[in-house]
Amino acid sequence: MSLKVLSLALVLSTSAAVILAADEPAAGLREVFEAHEKAMNAHDLPGLMKLYAPGDQAVVMGTIPQERWVGAAEIENAYGHFFEDFDAGTVERDCPWLTSEVDGDVGWVTATCIYRDSKDGTAREFALNVSSVLQKMDGDWKLRAMHYSNPTAP
């Protein structure tokens, strides 16, 4: 392999690593993202609900059309069912790709994350795409929309 080809391969692989690397969420959004994951792991329903904007316009969405929960009552019910799917305190998350942005009082975080947890003592690992839209309200960031999706076999 020539030195030019080797140099080009090194430049391209370094550039790809920079593009694919996870960024830190924008200031303020990071704290909400982390608080959400901490409350989720602890099965802390009140902690999760305080992260959402008040009113009936907040939404959580999953992968398929039927996975849509709008307003505090539906979101609270959905998280109660989510808690049944994993043992509290077992979640570990790594997001190899993450990007975020803030524009005035609106911010968003999108990520591809690898989750490890357990259910009834059986360890699991899976990937999820996660996206959230946040709004700054009275100085605090609140979730307006949260979306989880994972690939499924056809």
Summary of the structure (lengths in Angstrom):
residues: 154
radius of gyration: 18.2
end to end distance: 41.8
largest distance: 63.8
contacts: 411
relative contact order: 0.18
helix: 32%
strand: 38%
